[in-house]
Amino acid sequence: MSEQHTHHQPATATWAMAVTATLHCLLGCALGEITGMVIGTALGWHAAGTVVLSVVLAFLFGYALSMRGVLRAGVGMRQALKVALAADTVSIAVMELTDNAFMVLVPGAMDAGLATALFWVTLAGALAIAFAVTVPVNRWLIGKGRGHAVAHAYHH
């Protein structure tokens, strides 16, 4: 492994970089979140079980998307996993905490059912709010040479 991949110099963090990093995170989180919410709601699970499933799937989808790009750069599976964990853990955690809190706090949203506008509008709103909360977090992380700055070293 080259020196550039072991020591990350802080990057000049722009809002555009943070938005791009957060959009990447949002894609993985949304895929996991929607899948978890659909499965949990369709099975009639309690809100807590549905949220746990959604969070687990959001992390899995988020890490998988990050690993895909790193693996394409020729990095081995173990190192790709390490890069994904370093790049996305904080971002996904902030996004998941925010969007699941919103889903749980909106009265009736978790019990509304998949065929209702309340469920889907609340989920879309939750993801939008989570995006807005996570952008400044990612900007700060990138500025410290962490978060998505770690994965950026593997992009060509």
C-alpha positions as CSV (number, residue, x, y, z in Angstrom):
1,M,0.0,0.0,0.0
2,S,1.4,3.4,-0.9
3,E,2.1,6.1,1.6
4,Q,-0.8,8.3,0.2
5,H,-3.3,5.6,1.3
6,T,-2.1,5.4,4.9
7,H,-1.8,9.1,5.8
8,H,-4.6,11.4,4.7
9,Q,-3.8,15.1,4.4
10,P,-6.7,17.3,5.2
11,A,-8.4,18.4,2.1
12,T,-9.8,21.8,1.3
13,A,-13.4,21.0,2.1
14,T,-15.9,22.7,-0.1
15,W,-19.7,22.6,0.2
16,A,-19.8,21.0,-3.3
17,M,-17.5,18.1,-2.1
18,A,-19.7,17.7,1.0
19,V,-22.9,17.6,-1.0
20,T,-21.4,15.0,-3.4
21,A,-20.2,12.9,-0.5
22,T,-23.6,13.2,1.2
23,L,-25.5,12.3,-2.0
24,H,-23.4,9.1,-2.2
25,C,-24.2,8.3,1.4
26,L,-27.9,9.2,0.8
27,L,-28.1,6.6,-2.0
28,G,-26.9,3.8,0.2
29,C,-28.9,4.9,3.2
30,A,-32.1,5.4,1.1
31,L,-31.8,2.0,-0.5
32,G,-31.4,0.3,2.9
33,E,-33.9,2.5,4.7
34,I,-36.6,2.0,2.1
35,T,-36.0,-1.7,1.9
36,G,-36.0,-2.0,5.7
37,M,-39.1,0.2,6.1
38,V,-41.0,-1.7,3.4
39,I,-40.1,-5.2,4.8
40,G,-40.8,-4.2,8.4
41,T,-44.1,-2.5,7.6
42,A,-45.2,-5.2,5.2
43,L,-44.6,-7.8,7.9
44,G,-46.4,-5.7,10.5
45,W,-43.4,-5.3,12.7
46,H,-43.3,-2.9,15.6
47,A,-41.5,0.4,14.9
48,A,-38.4,-0.6,16.8
49,G,-37.9,-3.8,14.8
50,T,-38.5,-1.9,11.5
51,V,-36.0,0.8,12.5
52,V,-33.3,-1.7,13.5
53,L,-33.7,-3.5,10.2
54,S,-33.6,-0.2,8.3
55,V,-30.5,0.9,10.0
56,V,-28.7,-2.4,9.5
57,L,-29.6,-2.4,5.8
58,A,-28.6,1.2,5.4
59,F,-25.2,0.5,6.7
60,L,-24.9,-2.6,4.5
61,F,-26.0,-0.9,1.3
62,G,-23.8,2.2,2.1
63,Y,-20.7,0.1,2.8
64,A,-21.4,-2.0,-0.3
65,L,-21.6,1.0,-2.6
66,S,-18.4,2.4,-1.2
67,M,-16.6,-0.9,-1.5
68,R,-17.7,-1.2,-5.1
69,G,-15.7,1.8,-6.1
70,V,-12.6,0.9,-4.1
71,L,-12.6,-2.7,-5.4
72,R,-12.7,-1.3,-8.9
73,A,-9.5,0.5,-8.1
74,G,-7.8,-2.9,-7.6
75,V,-7.9,-2.9,-3.8
76,G,-8.4,-6.2,-2.0
77,M,-11.7,-7.1,-0.2
78,R,-10.3,-6.6,3.3
79,Q,-8.7,-3.2,2.5
80,A,-11.9,-2.1,0.7
81,L,-14.0,-2.9,3.7
82,K,-11.6,-0.9,5.9
83,V,-11.8,2.0,3.5
84,A,-15.6,1.8,3.5
85,L,-15.8,1.7,7.3
86,A,-13.5,4.7,7.6
87,A,-15.2,6.6,4.8
88,D,-18.9,6.1,5.7
89,T,-19.5,5.1,9.3
90,V,-20.0,8.6,10.7
91,S,-21.9,9.9,7.7
92,I,-24.3,6.9,7.7
93,A,-24.7,7.0,11.5
94,V,-25.7,10.7,11.4
95,M,-28.1,10.1,8.5
96,E,-29.7,7.1,10.1
97,L,-30.1,8.8,13.5
98,T,-31.7,11.8,11.9
99,D,-34.1,10.1,9.4
100,N,-35.2,7.4,11.8
101,A,-35.9,9.9,14.6
102,F,-38.0,11.9,12.2
103,M,-39.9,8.8,11.1
104,V,-40.6,7.8,14.7
105,L,-41.6,11.3,15.7
106,V,-44.2,11.9,13.0
107,P,-47.4,10.7,14.5
108,G,-48.8,7.6,12.7
109,A,-46.0,7.4,10.1
110,M,-44.6,4.1,11.2
111,D,-48.0,2.5,11.4
112,A,-49.4,4.2,8.3
113,G,-48.8,1.3,5.9
114,L,-47.1,1.1,2.5
115,A,-50.1,2.2,0.6
116,T,-50.5,5.6,2.3
117,A,-49.1,9.0,1.4
118,L,-48.3,9.6,5.1
119,F,-45.7,6.8,5.0
120,W,-44.0,7.8,1.8
121,V,-44.1,11.6,2.3
122,T,-42.7,11.1,5.9
123,L,-39.9,8.8,4.6
124,A,-39.0,11.3,1.8
125,G,-39.0,14.1,4.3
126,A,-36.9,12.1,6.7
127,L,-34.3,11.4,4.1
128,A,-34.3,15.1,3.0
129,I,-33.8,16.3,6.5
130,A,-31.1,13.7,7.1
131,F,-29.3,14.9,4.0
132,A,-29.4,18.5,5.2
133,V,-28.0,17.5,8.6
134,T,-25.3,15.3,7.2
135,V,-23.8,17.7,4.6
136,P,-22.0,19.9,7.2
137,V,-20.8,16.8,9.0
138,N,-19.3,15.5,5.8
139,R,-17.7,18.9,5.1
140,W,-16.1,18.9,8.5
141,L,-14.9,15.3,8.1
142,I,-13.4,16.0,4.6
143,G,-11.6,19.0,6.0
144,K,-10.0,16.8,8.6
145,G,-8.9,14.2,6.0
146,R,-11.6,11.8,7.2
147,G,-14.9,10.4,6.0
148,H,-15.2,10.5,2.2
149,A,-11.7,11.9,1.9
150,V,-10.4,8.5,2.8
151,A,-12.2,6.8,-0.1
152,H,-11.2,9.7,-2.5
153,A,-7.6,8.5,-2.4
154,Y,-8.7,5.4,-4.3
155,H,-10.7,7.2,-7.1
156,H,-9.0,7.8,-10.4
